[in-house]
Amino acid sequence: MRVLVVIVSVFVVLVDQVAKFFVRSRFKNSGKLSLIDGLLDVVYIENRGAAFGIFSGARWFFVIFTVLVIFCFTIFVFKKPIKILTFYLSSSLIIGGGFSNLIDRIWLGYVIDYLELSFFSPVCNLADYCITLGTVLFVASLMVSRHKIYGRQGV
């Protein structure tokens, strides 16, 4: 399971960073590309805050917070005998997405967002969607699972 976490995390980082490189080099100074007409566009946005651009300018807070979250999930994945499969999947999405956005914050000073959905106003990136999906899976697995996080029977 732990190997799966590494593979999925690295895959998320690589795909997101390649997409960001492409978007930055192709769309930084011009327009957008419609991938699915009326539904999904690719644009270039520099996000200097968190979700929806809130707390803009708090770069180092987000760097420290992200490092702490990645560290905590990594410790749980590699040090605790967790028996919930969705925990590993959700952890890998959170770690990979967090690490990809961390790279942007450290090297660029902002996060590159590039996916614009017609029904969801903020522009996001693959890492953001992975973090969100990972968090939902993590919470759902804890709520639905009949076992506690260490594999003991639930009440």
Sine and cosine of phi, psi and omega as CSV:
sin_phi,cos_phi,sin_psi,cos_psi,sin_omega,cos_omega
0.00,0.00,-0.63,0.78,-0.05,-1.00
-0.91,0.41,-0.55,0.83,0.06,-1.00
-0.90,0.43,-0.62,0.78,0.06,-1.00
-0.86,0.51,-0.65,0.76,0.02,-1.00
-0.87,0.49,-0.72,0.70,0.00,-1.00
-0.89,0.45,-0.73,0.68,-0.04,-1.00
-0.88,0.47,-0.75,0.66,-0.02,-1.00
-0.91,0.41,-0.68,0.74,0.01,-1.00
-0.87,0.50,-0.73,0.68,0.00,-1.00
-0.91,0.42,-0.65,0.76,0.03,-1.00
-0.87,0.49,-0.71,0.71,0.02,-1.00
-0.87,0.49,-0.72,0.69,0.00,-1.00
-0.87,0.49,-0.75,0.66,-0.05,-1.00
-0.89,0.46,-0.74,0.67,-0.02,-1.00
-0.90,0.44,-0.69,0.72,-0.01,-1.00
-0.92,0.40,-0.68,0.73,-0.01,-1.00
-0.92,0.38,-0.62,0.79,0.07,-1.00
-0.91,0.43,-0.69,0.73,0.03,-1.00
-0.88,0.47,-0.68,0.73,0.01,-1.00
-0.90,0.43,-0.65,0.76,0.04,-1.00
-0.88,0.47,-0.73,0.68,0.01,-1.00
-0.88,0.48,-0.73,0.68,-0.03,-1.00
-0.90,0.43,-0.68,0.74,0.00,-1.00
-0.90,0.43,-0.67,0.74,-0.03,-1.00
-0.97,0.23,-0.45,0.90,-0.08,-1.00
-0.99,-0.16,-0.58,0.81,-0.17,-0.99
-0.89,-0.46,0.04,1.00,-0.08,-1.00
-0.84,0.54,-0.65,0.76,-0.07,-1.00
-0.94,-0.33,0.13,0.99,-0.04,-1.00
-0.40,-0.92,0.71,-0.70,0.24,-0.97
0.53,0.85,-0.49,-0.87,-0.05,-1.00
-0.53,-0.85,0.22,-0.98,0.00,-1.00
-0.86,-0.51,0.79,-0.61,0.05,-1.00
-1.00,0.05,0.92,-0.40,0.03,-1.00
-0.99,0.12,-0.71,0.71,0.08,-1.00
-0.77,-0.64,0.96,-0.29,-0.13,-0.99
-0.79,0.62,0.82,-0.58,0.02,-1.00
0.98,0.21,0.06,1.00,-0.02,-1.00
-0.76,-0.65,-0.77,0.64,-0.12,-0.99
-0.69,-0.72,0.85,-0.53,0.05,-1.00
-0.86,-0.52,0.43,-0.90,0.12,-0.99
-0.95,-0.30,0.82,-0.57,0.01,-1.00
-0.70,-0.71,0.12,-0.99,0.04,-1.00
-0.89,-0.45,0.87,-0.50,0.03,-1.00
-0.74,-0.68,0.70,-0.72,0.12,-0.99
-0.99,-0.15,0.93,-0.37,-0.03,-1.00
-0.98,-0.19,0.93,-0.36,-0.03,-1.00
-0.99,-0.12,0.14,0.99,0.02,-1.00
-0.82,-0.58,-0.53,-0.85,0.05,-1.00
-0.97,-0.23,-0.46,-0.89,0.01,-1.00
-0.81,0.58,0.69,-0.73,-0.01,-1.00
0.89,0.45,0.25,0.97,0.02,-1.00
0.98,0.22,0.18,0.98,-0.01,-1.00
-0.94,0.35,0.41,-0.91,-0.03,-1.00
0.84,0.54,0.64,0.77,0.02,-1.00
-0.85,0.52,0.69,-0.72,0.03,-1.00
1.00,-0.07,-0.02,1.00,0.00,-1.00
-1.00,-0.10,0.70,0.71,-0.10,-1.00
-0.78,0.63,-0.79,0.61,-0.10,-0.99
-0.95,0.30,-0.47,0.88,0.14,-0.99
-0.88,0.48,-0.73,0.69,-0.01,-1.00
-0.92,0.38,-0.56,0.83,0.06,-1.00
-0.89,0.45,-0.76,0.65,-0.02,-1.00
-0.90,0.43,-0.71,0.71,0.00,-1.00
-0.87,0.49,-0.70,0.72,-0.01,-1.00
-0.90,0.43,-0.68,0.73,0.04,-1.00
-0.86,0.50,-0.68,0.74,0.01,-1.00
-0.90,0.43,-0.68,0.73,0.01,-1.00
-0.90,0.43,-0.73,0.68,0.02,-1.00
-0.87,0.49,-0.69,0.73,0.01,-1.00
-0.87,0.50,-0.73,0.68,-0.02,-1.00
-0.88,0.47,-0.73,0.69,0.02,-1.00
-0.91,0.42,-0.62,0.79,0.01,-1.00
-0.91,0.42,-0.67,0.74,0.04,-1.00
-0.87,0.49,-0.74,0.67,0.01,-1.00
-0.88,0.48,-0.68,0.74,-0.04,-1.00
-0.91,0.42,-0.67,0.74,-0.13,-0.99
-0.99,-0.14,-0.22,0.98,-0.07,-1.00
-0.91,-0.42,-0.33,0.94,-0.08,-1.00
-0.95,-0.31,0.60,-0.80,0.01,-1.00
-0.99,0.13,0.94,0.35,-0.05,-1.00
-0.99,0.10,0.67,-0.74,-0.08,-1.00
-0.90,-0.43,0.43,0.90,-0.01,-1.00
-0.93,-0.36,0.92,-0.39,-0.05,-1.00
-0.84,0.54,-0.68,0.73,-0.03,-1.00
-0.91,0.42,-0.38,0.92,0.08,-1.00
-0.89,0.45,-0.67,0.74,0.00,-1.00
-0.92,0.39,-0.67,0.74,0.02,-1.00
-0.91,0.42,-0.74,0.68,-0.01,-1.00
-0.90,0.44,-0.63,0.78,0.02,-1.00
-0.89,0.45,-0.67,0.74,-0.02,-1.00
-0.91,0.41,-0.61,0.80,0.04,-1.00
-0.92,0.39,-0.67,0.74,0.01,-1.00
-0.92,0.38,-0.71,0.70,0.00,-1.00
-0.90,0.44,-0.75,0.66,-0.01,-1.00
-0.89,0.46,-0.74,0.68,0.02,-1.00
-0.90,0.44,-0.68,0.73,0.02,-1.00
-0.89,0.45,-0.67,0.74,-0.01,-1.00
-0.91,0.41,-0.64,0.77,0.00,-1.00
-0.90,0.43,-0.70,0.72,0.05,-1.00
-0.93,0.37,-0.53,0.85,0.06,-1.00
-0.89,0.46,-0.65,0.76,0.05,-1.00
-0.83,0.55,-0.73,0.68,0.02,-1.00
-0.87,0.49,-0.74,0.67,-0.06,-1.00
-0.88,0.48,-0.64,0.77,-0.03,-1.00
-0.96,0.29,-0.75,0.66,-0.12,-0.99
-0.99,0.11,-0.56,0.83,-0.07,-1.00
-0.96,-0.27,-0.43,0.90,-0.07,-1.00
1.00,0.01,0.03,1.00,0.02,-1.00
-0.38,-0.92,0.22,-0.98,0.04,-1.00
-0.97,-0.25,0.71,-0.70,0.05,-1.00
-0.99,0.10,0.86,-0.52,0.11,-0.99
-0.95,-0.30,0.57,-0.82,-0.13,-0.99
-0.52,-0.86,-0.12,0.99,-0.01,-1.00
-0.97,-0.25,0.88,-0.48,-0.02,-1.00
-0.90,-0.44,0.92,-0.38,0.06,-1.00
-1.00,-0.06,0.62,-0.78,-0.05,-1.00
-0.92,0.40,-0.47,0.88,-0.06,-1.00
-0.98,-0.18,0.07,1.00,-0.03,-1.00
-0.66,-0.75,0.94,-0.34,-0.23,-0.97
-0.90,0.44,-0.67,0.75,-0.04,-1.00
-0.96,0.29,0.58,-0.81,0.11,-0.99
-0.99,0.13,0.74,-0.67,-0.04,-1.00
-0.80,-0.59,-0.13,-0.99,0.10,-0.99
-0.72,-0.69,0.11,-0.99,-0.01,-1.00
-0.85,0.52,-0.64,0.76,0.01,-1.00
-0.86,0.50,-0.67,0.74,0.03,-1.00
-0.87,0.49,-0.70,0.71,0.01,-1.00
-0.92,0.40,-0.58,0.81,0.06,-1.00
-0.92,0.40,-0.68,0.74,0.04,-1.00
-0.89,0.46,-0.70,0.72,-0.01,-1.00
-0.90,0.43,-0.76,0.65,0.02,-1.00
-0.88,0.47,-0.67,0.74,0.03,-1.00
-0.87,0.49,-0.66,0.75,0.01,-1.00
-0.91,0.40,-0.69,0.72,0.03,-1.00
-0.88,0.47,-0.72,0.70,0.04,-1.00
-0.88,0.47,-0.66,0.75,-0.01,-1.00
-0.89,0.46,-0.77,0.64,-0.01,-1.00
-0.90,0.43,-0.70,0.71,0.00,-1.00
-0.89,0.47,-0.66,0.75,-0.01,-1.00
-0.91,0.41,-0.55,0.83,0.04,-1.00
-0.96,0.29,-0.57,0.82,-0.02,-1.00
-0.97,0.24,-0.62,0.78,-0.11,-0.99
-1.00,0.05,-0.54,0.84,-0.07,-1.00
-0.86,0.50,0.66,-0.75,0.06,-1.00
-1.00,0.03,-0.03,1.00,0.01,-1.00
-0.93,-0.36,0.53,-0.85,0.13,-0.99
-0.96,0.28,0.19,-0.98,-0.12,-0.99
-0.87,0.50,-0.38,0.92,-0.01,-1.00
-0.99,-0.16,0.15,0.99,0.12,-0.99
1.00,-0.08,0.04,1.00,0.03,-1.00
-0.98,0.18,0.40,-0.92,0.02,-1.00
-0.90,0.44,0.67,-0.75,0.05,-1.00
-0.98,0.22,0.22,-0.98,-0.01,-1.00
-1.00,0.07,0.00,0.00,0.00,0.00
